[in-house]
């Protein structure tokens, strides 16, 4: 059925169908539920305070129709005051046309959530679906003919379709986070250790496929002195080839040349005070690997990458991967894994439901094996496979690759913060040219201030002033980790790329300022942090009431003091110069 066909006509497939129009009690909201491949549909609606929970169950499947029964919910609103469509897939926040191709959310392909954002960051309509593993098709967009905004969600009816709608006009971030809280009641997340929120040094951008044990230990020694607590050895440890193919992927054994005694190397790195994490890509069985010749299902072959994509629904595939990664962690003494390319399973699936269930089985079996010996194991996954179905098997999620882009990293980590639930959110590793100015390095770190920093640069080539900027901002992020990463998070203006971010925890407030905007500080507070990433150095703050006597500390990008004074504004406004890449700290004078 077309998402625009509201006339009750039969679907193009000719399958049997039953549709019910649903009374919502919310002016302007039209909603209907459909069972495709059934003769009846049951709809239960729980409503209150402009919020709905819609549960749809198909009844009386058509015995003449052997295709799976599918359930769909469609709804519309007048498209008035809309400024952006927020989805977990970071990108332009434009309002797409309703005829745009739908997106799919599943455990290996993203989260079933979205929000139509209006003026002042108000949520005109935020929705989420309670299916956390199997595919959910989602259509959303502006209807040219009527000036409305329409949505539809659909999935195979193995269970009731549960849809939550929020039309409360509250801040969109709060409504999205409440949807994530709802998911947390539907799944049991893994316990996330404090180590998941600590800064990580990554080898990818600095070494790519030329990584060696000696290089890791050299960089690790410098990283530990700067405040990093973990090193993530990315792609390259398992091969002596340096091309960008995956021809040797799948065996998951350290390459003897660059890593002649892997366990001893891990022990030396951990002796520096660093946890040791290792990259792996579960879907691939390369053409020149032993795994490529092993029996087991294949979803596809990617000729340009010289690899096949394994089928996670095959028990032989899962047994091989669990055995290889289990031995790697247990015998290598690892502290964690970065599990990459889970979305590749979905991309090459012909049966997306079977593949999603297979991925869940694979991750569950792997998790049971690994945590039997390492209950505190750190497990990182990456955009776009970031949905709540992943929560039982991960401790952190990372922004997808965006090297050198402060703005993109800010947007990606912000989006992840809204839907990551209990997981730590990590930045794509920050990298920069060896001649980069310290203030610009500070801006890169400020752009991921509300996430866990990962960094990947050649620390042996950094000047003292560059290292000072890195050391200072890592120290700020570690000192205020509870405020920055566990506080109530409030991003502003998604349609403009989040020019202002803020967090609140107890009496502490923090702002990331990425455009020449004034800051508003409501309510009582005792500590206020402002990271200024904009060339405009005049930071203007509006309080609800005159703040009284303040201690003012202004530091530059390297942490050097530019001003340390006391001030007492006579009204509700206060302004102070803060250099680009610098930090303003305000405290109420005792």
C-alpha positions in Angstrom: 0.0 0.0 0.0 1.2 3.5 -0.8 1.7 5.6 2.3 -0.4 8.3 0.6 -3.4 6.0 -0.3 -5.9 7.1 2.4 -9.0 6.1 0.4 -9.1 2.5 1.6 -8.4 1.0 -1.8 -6.8 -2.4 -2.0 -3.0 -2.6 -1.9 -1.1 -2.8 -5.2 0.0 -6.4 -4.3 -3.6 -7.6 -4.3 -3.2 -9.1 -0.9 -6.1 -9.2 1.6 -6.1 -6.3 4.0 -8.1 -4.8 6.9 -7.8 -1.2 7.8 -9.1 0.7 10.9 -9.2 4.4 11.3 -8.2 5.3 14.9 -9.7 8.1 16.9 -6.7 9.9 18.6 -8.4 12.7 20.5 -5.6 15.0 19.3 -6.7 17.8 16.9 -5.1 17.6 13.5 -3.7 14.0 14.0 -5.1 11.4 11.6 -4.1 7.8 12.2 -5.0 4.4 10.8 -3.8 0.8 11.3 -3.7 -1.9 8.7 -3.1 -5.6 8.7 -1.9 -6.8 5.3 -2.6 -10.5 4.7 -5.3 -10.7 7.3 -9.1 -10.2 7.5 -9.2 -8.3 10.8 -7.1 -6.1 12.9 -7.2 -5.2 16.6 -6.0 -1.8 17.8 -5.4 -0.7 21.4 -4.7 3.0 22.1 -3.5 4.3 25.5 -3.6 8.1 25.5 -2.7 10.9 27.9 -1.2 14.4 27.8 -0.9 14.4 23.9 1.0 11.1 24.1 -0.2 7.8 22.6 0.8 4.2 22.8 -0.7 2.3 19.8 -0.6 -1.5 19.8 -1.8 -3.2 16.6 -2.3 -7.0 16.3 -3.6 -8.7 13.1 -6.4 -11.2 13.4 -7.7 -13.9 11.1 -4.8 -14.4 8.8 -5.9 -15.2 5.2 -5.4 -18.9 4.7 -5.0 -18.4 1.0 -2.1 -15.9 1.5 1.2 -17.7 2.3 3.2 -14.5 2.6 3.9 -13.3 6.1 1.3 -11.0 7.6 2.5 -7.4 7.9 1.2 -4.6 10.1 1.3 -0.9 9.3 0.4 2.3 11.1 0.1 5.5 9.2 -0.5 9.0 10.6 -0.5 12.6 9.4 -0.3 16.1 10.9 -0.5 19.6 9.3 3.1 20.6 8.4 3.0 23.9 10.3 6.0 25.5 12.0 8.2 22.5 11.1 12.0 23.3 10.8 13.7 19.9 10.6 13.2 16.2 10.5 15.5 14.5 13.1 16.4 10.9 12.6 19.3 8.8 14.0 20.9 8.8 10.6 23.0 12.0 10.7 22.7 14.1 7.6 20.8 17.1 6.4 17.8 17.9 8.5 15.6 19.1 5.6 12.0 18.1 5.4 11.9 15.3 2.7 9.0 14.7 0.4 6.7 11.8 1.3 7.6 10.0 -1.8 11.2 9.5 -0.8 12.3 5.9 -0.4 11.7 4.6 3.1 14.4 3.7 5.6 14.8 0.5 7.5 15.7 0.1 11.1 16.8 -3.2 12.8 19.4 -4.4 15.1 22.1 -4.2 12.3 20.7 -1.2 10.6 19.6 1.6 13.1 17.0 2.7 15.5 13.2 3.0 14.8 12.7 6.6 16.0 12.3 10.1 14.6 11.1 13.6 15.4 9.5 16.4 13.4 11.0 19.5 15.0 9.4 22.9 15.0 10.3 26.4 16.0 12.2 26.6 19.2 13.3 23.0 19.1 9.7 21.9 19.9 8.8 18.3 19.1 5.8 18.5 16.8 5.7 14.7 16.7 8.3 12.3 18.0 7.7 8.6 17.4 9.4 5.3 18.2 8.6 1.6 17.5 9.0 -1.1 20.1 10.6 -3.7 17.7 14.2 -3.8 18.6 15.7 -6.6 16.5 13.7 -7.3 13.3 13.4 -4.9 10.4 10.9 -2.0 10.6 10.2 0.0 7.4 9.7 3.7 8.0 8.4 6.3 5.6 8.3 10.0 6.5 7.9 13.2 4.5 5.9 16.2 3.5 2.9 15.6 1.4 3.0 18.1 -1.5 -0.8 17.8 -2.3 -2.1 18.6 1.2 0.6 20.5 3.1 0.7 17.7 5.7 3.5 15.7 7.1 3.0 11.9 6.9 4.6 8.9 8.5 4.1 5.2 8.2 5.8 2.3 10.0 5.5 -1.4 9.1 6.9 -4.7 10.1 6.2 -8.4 9.8 3.6 -9.5 12.4 5.6 -11.9 14.6 4.5 -9.7 17.5 2.1 -6.7 17.9 3.4 -3.4 16.4 3.9 -1.0 19.3 4.1 2.6 18.4 4.6 5.5 20.7 3.8 9.1 19.7 4.6 12.3 21.5 3.0 15.5 20.4 3.7 17.5 23.6 5.7 20.3 21.9 8.4 19.8 24.5 12.1 20.1 23.6 12.7 17.4 20.9 15.7 16.0 22.7 13.8 15.3 25.8 11.1 13.4 23.8 13.6 11.3 21.9 15.5 10.5 25.1 12.2 9.4 26.7 11.7 7.0 23.8 15.1 5.5 24.5 14.0 5.2 28.2 11.0 3.3 27.0 13.2 0.9 25.0 15.3 0.3 28.2 12.2 -1.3 29.7 12.0 -3.7 26.8 15.6 -5.0 26.8 18.2 -5.7 29.5 21.3 -3.5 28.6 24.8 -4.7 29.5 26.4 -3.1 32.5 28.5 -0.3 31.3 31.8 0.2 33.3 33.2 3.6 34.1 36.1 2.8 31.8 33.8 3.1 28.8 33.7 6.8 29.3 37.5 7.4 29.4 39.5 8.7 26.5 40.9 6.3 23.9 44.0 6.6 21.7 43.2 4.9 18.3 45.8 3.7 15.7 43.7 4.1 12.6 44.3 7.5 11.2 48.0 7.6 12.4 49.0 4.2 11.1 46.3 2.7 9.0 47.4 -0.8 7.9 51.0 -0.3 8.8 50.5 -0.8 12.5 53.1 -2.8 14.4 53.6 -3.8 18.0 56.6 -1.5 18.4 54.6 1.5 17.1 51.7 0.8 19.3 53.9 0.7 22.4 55.7 3.9 21.3 52.5 5.8 20.9 50.9 4.2 23.9 53.7 5.4 26.2 53.1 9.0 25.0 49.3 8.6 25.2 49.3 7.4 28.8 51.3 10.6 29.8 48.6 12.8 28.2 45.7 11.2 30.1 44.5 8.4 27.7 43.5 5.3 29.5 43.1 2.9 26.6 44.6 2.1 23.2 42.4 0.8 20.3 44.5 -1.1 17.7 42.4 -0.8 14.6 42.5 -2.6 11.2 46.0 -3.9 10.2 47.0 -6.1 13.2 45.7 -9.2 11.4 47.4 -8.8 8.1 50.8 -7.9 6.5 49.1 -6.5 3.4 48.6 -2.8 3.2 45.9 -2.5 0.5 42.4 -1.5 1.5 40.9 -4.9 0.6 39.7 -7.4 3.1 41.2 -10.4 1.3 42.9 -11.7 4.5 40.1 -10.9 7.0 38.2 -13.6 8.8 40.9 -15.7 10.6 41.4 -13.0 13.3 44.9 -14.0 14.3 47.7 -11.5 14.8 50.1 -11.2 11.8 53.4 -12.7 12.8 55.5 -10.0 11.1 54.2 -6.9 12.8 53.1 -8.7 16.0 55.6 -11.5 16.6 54.6 -12.2 20.3 51.1 -10.7 20.6 50.4 -11.7 24.2 53.7 -10.2 25.4 53.0 -7.1 23.5 49.6 -6.7 25.1 51.2 -7.2 28.5 53.7 -4.5 27.8 51.1 -2.1 26.6 48.9 -2.7 29.6 51.9 -2.1 31.9 51.8 1.5 30.6 48.5 1.9 32.3 46.4 1.4 29.2 43.6 -1.0 28.5 44.0 -2.8 25.2 41.2 -3.0 22.6 41.3 -4.6 19.2 39.3 -4.1 16.0 37.6 -6.9 14.1 35.0 -7.0 11.3 32.7 -9.9 11.8 31.0 -10.1 8.3 34.1 -10.7 6.2 35.8 -13.9 5.1 38.5 -12.9 2.7 39.5 -14.6 -0.5 43.0 -15.3 0.8 42.0 -16.3 4.3 41.4 -19.7 5.8 38.0 -18.5 6.8 37.2 -18.0 3.1 37.5 -21.7 2.5 35.5 -22.8 5.6 32.0 -24.2 5.2 29.2 -21.9 6.1 26.6 -19.6 4.5 27.5 -16.6 2.4 25.3 -13.6 1.7 27.4 -12.1 -1.1 30.8 -11.6 -2.5 32.3 -8.1 -2.7 34.7 -8.3 -5.6 36.3 -5.0 -5.1 37.1 -5.8 -1.5 38.2 -9.4 -2.3 35.9 -10.9 0.4 32.7 -12.7 1.0 30.0 -11.6 3.5 29.1 -14.3 5.9 25.6 -15.3 6.8 25.1 -14.9 10.6 22.0 -17.0 10.5 24.2 -20.1 9.8 25.3 -21.8 13.1 28.6 -22.8 11.5 29.4 -19.1 10.9 28.6 -18.1 14.4 30.6 -21.0 15.9 33.6 -20.0 13.9 33.4 -16.3 14.9 32.7 -17.0 18.6 35.6 -19.4 18.7 38.1 -17.1 17.0 37.2 -14.0 19.0 36.9 -15.9 22.2 40.4 -17.3 21.9 41.7 -13.9 20.9 40.3 -12.2 24.0 41.2 -15.0 26.4 44.7 -15.8 25.2 45.6 -12.3 24.2 44.5 -10.7 27.5 42.4 -8.1 25.8 40.3 -5.5 27.6 37.9 -4.9 24.7 36.8 -5.2 21.1 35.7 -2.8 18.4 33.2 -4.8 16.4 32.9 -3.2 13.0 30.7 -3.4 9.9 27.6 -5.1 11.5 25.5 -3.1 9.0 27.2 -5.0 6.1 25.2 -8.1 7.1 22.0 -6.1 6.5 23.2 -4.4 3.4 23.6 -7.7 1.6 20.7 -9.6 3.1 18.0 -11.1 0.9 16.0 -12.0 4.0 16.5 -9.1 6.3 14.4 -10.7 9.1 16.5 -13.9 9.2 19.7 -11.9 9.0 18.7 -9.6 11.9 17.8 -12.6 14.0 21.1 -14.2 13.0 23.0 -11.1 14.1 21.3 -11.1 17.5 22.2 -14.8 17.9 25.8 -14.1 16.9 26.2 -11.2 19.4 24.4 -13.1 22.2 26.6 -16.2 21.7 29.8 -14.0 21.5 28.8 -12.0 24.5 28.2 -15.2 26.6 31.6 -16.6 25.7 33.6 -13.3 26.2 32.0 -12.3 29.5 32.5 -15.7 31.0 36.1 -14.8 31.4 36.1 -11.0 31.1 32.9 -9.6 32.7 34.3 -6.0 32.4 35.0 -6.3 28.7 34.6 -3.2 26.7 32.7 -3.6 23.4 32.4 -0.8 20.8 30.0 -0.7 17.9 29.6 2.1 15.4 27.0 4.2 13.5 24.7 3.4 11.8 24.0 0.1 13.6 23.1 1.9 16.9 19.6 0.7 17.9 18.5 -0.6 21.3 18.7 -4.2 20.2 22.4 -3.7 20.5 22.4 -2.6 24.1 22.7 -6.0 25.7 26.0 -6.7 23.8 27.8 -3.3 23.8 29.3 -0.8 26.2 29.9 2.1 23.8 28.9 3.3 20.3 31.1 5.4 18.1 30.4 8.1 15.5 31.1 6.9 12.0 34.2 8.1 10.1 34.4 11.9 9.6 38.2 12.7 9.7 39.2 16.3 10.3 35.5 17.5 10.5 34.7 19.1 13.9 31.2 20.0 12.8 30.3 16.5 11.6 31.8 14.8 14.7 29.7 17.1 16.8 26.5 16.3 15.0 27.1 12.6 15.0 28.0 12.3 18.7 25.0 14.5 19.5 22.7 12.3 17.6 24.1 9.3 19.3 23.7 10.9 22.8 19.9 11.1 22.2 19.4 7.4 21.4 22.4 5.5 23.0 20.6 4.9 26.3 23.1 3.6 28.9 26.0 3.2 26.4 29.0 5.6 26.3 29.1 7.6 23.1 32.5 7.9 21.5 33.7 10.4 18.9 35.2 9.3 15.6 39.0 9.6 16.3 40.1 13.2 16.1 43.0 13.8 13.7 44.8 16.8 12.4 47.7 18.0 10.2 51.1 18.1 12.0 51.1 21.9 11.5 47.7 22.5 12.9 47.3 25.4 15.4 46.7 24.5 19.1 43.4 26.5 19.1 42.0 24.4 16.2 43.0 21.2 18.0 41.1 22.5 21.0 38.1 23.2 18.8 38.2 19.6 17.6 38.0 18.4 21.2 35.4 21.0 22.2 33.2 19.7 19.4 33.0 16.3 21.1 32.9 17.7 24.6 29.8 15.8 25.5 31.1 12.5 24.3 34.2 10.3 25.0 37.2 11.5 23.0 39.1 9.3 20.7 42.3 10.6 19.1 44.5 9.3 16.3 47.5 11.4 15.5 51.3 10.8 15.5 52.1 11.9 19.0 55.8 11.8 18.2 55.4 14.7 15.7 53.4 17.0 17.9 54.9 20.3 19.1 54.7 21.2 22.9 51.9 23.7 22.3 49.9 21.1 20.4 50.4 18.6 23.2 49.4 21.2 25.8 46.1 21.8 24.1 45.4 18.1 23.9 46.4 17.5 27.5 44.3 20.4 28.8 41.1 19.4 27.2 41.4 15.7 28.0 41.9 16.8 31.6 38.7 18.9 31.5 36.7 16.1 30.0 37.9 13.6 32.6 37.4 16.0 35.5 33.8 16.8 34.5 32.8 13.4 33.0 29.7 13.1 35.1 28.4 16.5 34.0 29.4 16.2 30.4 28.5 12.6 29.6 26.0 11.6 32.3 24.2 14.8 32.8 20.9 15.9 31.3 21.8 16.7 27.7 20.1 19.4 25.6 21.2 20.1 22.0 19.8 23.2 20.2 18.8 23.8 16.6 19.4 20.6 14.8 18.5 22.3 11.4 21.7 24.4 11.9 24.0 21.6 12.9 23.7 22.1 16.7 25.4 25.4 17.2 24.9 25.2 20.9 25.0 22.2 23.3 24.4 22.1 27.0 24.4 19.6 29.9 23.1 19.8 33.5 23.9 17.7 36.5 22.9 18.9 39.9 24.0 22.5 40.4 26.5 22.3 37.5 26.0 23.5 33.9 28.2 23.1 30.8 27.8 24.8 27.4 29.6 24.1 24.1 29.4 27.3 22.0 30.0 26.8 18.3 28.4 29.9 16.9 28.1 33.6 18.2 25.0 32.9 20.3 24.1 34.1 23.8 23.7 31.5 26.5 20.7 31.3 28.8 21.2 29.8 32.3 17.9 29.1 34.0 17.4 28.2 37.6 19.9 27.8 40.4 23.5 26.9 39.7 26.9 26.8 41.4 29.4 25.9 38.6 29.2 27.0 34.9 31.6 25.8 32.2 31.6 27.4 28.7 33.8 26.0 25.9 34.1 28.6 23.2 34.7 27.1 19.8 33.6 30.2 17.8 35.9 33.0 16.5 33.5 35.5 18.2 35.2 35.8 21.6 32.5 37.8 23.4 30.5 35.2 25.4 27.2 36.7 26.6 25.2 35.0 29.3 21.6 35.7 30.4 20.6 34.5 33.9 17.1 34.3 35.3 18.1 36.7 38.1 21.2 38.7 39.0 23.8 35.9 39.8 25.5 37.8 42.6 29.2 37.7 43.1 31.1 35.4 40.8 34.6 34.1 40.5 35.6 34.2 36.9 38.4 32.1 35.3 39.2 32.4 31.6 41.7 29.9 30.2 43.1 29.7 26.6 43.3 26.6 24.5 46.3 25.3 26.4 44.9 26.0 29.8 46.9 29.1 30.5 45.1 31.7 32.6 43.9 34.8 30.7 41.8 36.2 33.5 41.1 35.3 37.1 38.8 37.9 38.8 35.7 38.4 40.8 32.7 40.2 39.3 29.2 41.1 40.4 26.8 41.8 37.5 24.3 44.5 38.4 21.6 42.8 36.3 20.8 39.4 34.7 23.4 39.7 31.9 27.1 39.0 32.0 29.7 39.2 29.2 33.3 38.2 29.1 36.0 37.6 26.4 37.0 33.9 25.9 39.5 33.0 23.2 38.6 30.5 20.5 39.4 27.0 21.9 39.3 28.4 25.4 37.3 27.7 28.6 35.3 30.0 30.8 34.6 28.7 34.4 32.2 30.7 36.6 31.5 29.8 40.2 29.4 31.6 42.7 31.6 33.3 45.2 31.4 32.0 48.8 
